[in-house]
Amino acid sequence: MKQAFYKYQGAGNDFILIDNRLQQFNHQQPELIAGLCNRRFGIGGDGIMFLQLKEAFDFEMVYYNADGKPSSMCGNGGRCIVAFAKFLGLIEKETNFLAVDGPHYATISESGDWVSLQMINVETIKHDGNAFVLNTGSPHYVELVEDLEHKNVYRDGFAIRNNSVYQQDGINVNFIEPMNDGYFVRTFERGVENETYACGTGVTAVALAMAKHQNKTGAVFTPIKVLGGNLSVKFNYDGTVFTDIFLEGPAKQVFSGEIEI
């Protein structure tokens, strides 16, 4: 069978999007999903998403990592599926959809290529040595480093993700360095098991961890530079809970096609 697909990217974080409103694609096939995400033998992507109908919501986001396994929340993926929903005519300027970590609200520009996605509230930030550990829909490790441009992110991220503390469940590893009024971030992602050009839940984790580290409260805006471009995170922090968290950035359709399944 031939399957239509669309390729989207958000700051270089790239995804395969499939319209599965008619439930014609059985996506509970890890080997098939991993094959589609393979950059040499398939379409290629950091992950794959299925847009499905869900009662009381505009749509449901079903996301798999590039290894074919179901994933926790993907922030840039969430922004890309909002752009996809607008492309399909399901939404116009705003949406409420369901993801694995619960309901999400988002707004989208008239042009359809800039998305502001509300993330879950965050209360708990732990420490692992000098690093910060928190969950922004996916688990993240955040470490301040120097000379990030030349850091071996694959080697060092792989070592942390696979150490005795995190090996079983995995964790996304973010190395960060202050830049202008924000941060430069590079991320090793579990499920992809490599460095990616951007990670939405990762830059969200960075912004929150640094706000707590610097005792910033009230309305906070944090610009973030990643390998694939620029993102930003805005939120409110009362010293205890982070609320009204929005991940903002580009979400663009790159190409579309058909593949034999």
N, C-alpha and C positions, 0 to 999 in steps of 0.2 A: 504494500500500500504506500502511496505517496503522501507525505505529511508536509503541509505548509508550515513554515517557521519564519520568525523575524529575529534579527540580531540587534540588540541595543547595547549601548555603553553609557556608563555614568562616571566621568573622570577616569576613563580607561578601564574601569571594572566592567567586564563584558559578559553578556548573558544571552542565552537562547530563550525566546518567548514563544509560547504556543497557546493558541486560542482553543481551550478545551471545554467550552461551554456546552457542547453536545456530548461530552464524556466519551468521546470516541478513542481517546488515547489512554491506554492502560500504562500509567507511568510507574507502577510498582515493579519495575524491572531494572535493578541496579546495573547490570552489565550493559543494557541498552542505553540507559541514561549516561553512564560513563563513556560509552562509545560516541554518543552524540557530542559530548563535551570535549572529546579528544581533538587536539589541534592539528593532528596529522591524518587521522583516519575518520574524523567526523566533521561537524560544523565548527566546533571549537568554542570554548567559553569557560569563564570562572564558575559558572553554574547554569541551571536551566529552571525556568518558571512556567507553570501552567496557570492560566487565568480561567477560573471556573465560577459558575453561578453559586451564590450563597444567599439564602433567605435572610432578609433584613439588612443586607449589605449590597453595595454596588457590584462587588465581586469578591472572590477568594483568591489569595495568592498561595500557591503550593510550590515550594522551592526545594531543589536538590543541589547539593554541592557537586563539583566536577567529578568526585569519586563515585557518584551514583547513589549516595546515601542521603536520606532526608536531613535537612539542615535546620538549625535555629534561625532566627531572624537575620535577614540580609538588608541593610539600610539602602545601599545603592540599588540593589535589586528591587526593593520596594518603590524607590523613585522611578525606576525604569518601567515597572509594571503599571504605574499610574500613567506614564506617558503612553504606554501601549493601550490602556483602557480609553484614553482620549482619542487615540488613533482609530480605535474600533467604534467610536461613537457612543460609548457607555457613559461617559462623564463629560462635563464641560470645564468648569473652573475649579471644582472641588470634589472630594470623594470621601466616603467612609468604606473601608474594605477590611477584610479579615485576613490576618496572617497567623503564623504558628504561635506567636507570642501574644495574640489577642487583636482587638480592633485598632485600626490606625486611621487617622484623619490626614488628608493632604490637600494642598492647593497646587495648581499648575498654571503656568503662564498661558496667555492666549496663543502664542506660537507653538506651545506644546513641548518645549525643550528645556524648561526650567521648573523643577519640582521642589516644593518645601514639604517635608514629610515629618509628621509628629511621631516621636519615639516614646517608648514606655517611660514612666517615672522611675527614678533611681534613688535609692536611699543608702544602700550599703556599699562602701568602698573599703576594701581591706588592703593590707600591706604584705608584700613578700620581699623581705629585705628592703631595698630602696625602691622597689617597684610597687605599682598600684594594681589591684585586681578588682574588677567589677563586671557586672552584667548589664549590657544595654540592649538586651534582646538576644545577644550572643556573649559568651564569656571572653573577657579581654585582660591582657597583661600589658601594662604601660610602663615603659622605662625611659627616663631621661638619659641621653648619651651625648657625646661630643663627636664632631666630624661625621655626621650621619651619612653624608653624601658618599663616603668611601667605606662605610661599614658593610661587612659581609652579612647581610640580613638573612639570607637563606641558611647559612651555617649556624649563626647565633640563634635565630628564631626556631630552627629545627631542634636545636639542643634544648631550649626551654620548653617547647611544645611536647617534647618526648622525655622530659625528665620524670623522676619518680612521682612527683606531685601531680603532673598534668597529663601523663601519658594515656591513662585509661579514657578519660572524657575529652581530652584535647583542649587547647586554648589558643586563641588568636594572640599573636605577639606583636605589639606596637613599640617601635623605637622612635623617640621624638627628640627634637631639638628646637629651642626657641628661634623664631624668625620674625623680624619686624614686630608687629603687634599680635602675632599668632604663633603657629608652630609648623615645622616641616615634619611629616610623618611617613614612615615606611612600615609596612605590615607583612608579616608571615601569617598566612591564613590556614587554619585547619580545614580539612576537606579538599582544599586545593593542594595543600602540602607544599606550598611554595610562596614566594613573595608575589603579591598582586599590585596592580597599578594604583589601587585605591581600596579602601574598606570603610563603608559608611558607619556601621556600628563601631568600628575601630576609632574613627576620628571623633565620633560622639563620646566614646570612652575617654579619649585624650582630653577633650574640652572639659568634661566634668571632673576628671582627676586633677587637672591643673587648677581648676577653680577652687577645689577643696584644698589643694596644696598651698595656694596663695591666699586662702581665706577671702575669696571674692564672693560677695553675696549680692542679691538683687537681680536685676536684668543683666545678663552677660552675653556678649557676642564674641565669638572666637573664629577668626579666619584660619583655614588650614590649607597648606600646600601638600599635595601628594604627587607621586610620579606622573599621574595621568592628568593633572590639572589642579583646580582649586575648588574647595568645598567650604562651607561655613556651618557653624553650630550656634544656635541661640537658645537660651533657657533662662529660667528663674531659679534661684537658689536661696533658701531661707536659713541656711546653715545646717539644715537637717536633711531636707528632701529636695531633689532636683525635679522640677515640674515644667510643663510647657516647653519641652525639649523639641526643637525642630532641626532636622538635618536638611541642608539646602545645597543645591547644585544642579549641574546639567544632566539631562537624560535624553539621549538622541538615538533615533533609529539609524542603523548603519547600512543594513541591506536586508532583503528578504529572499526566500527561495523555497524549493521543495527538496525533500530528501526521501529516498526509498527506505521504508521501515521493514 
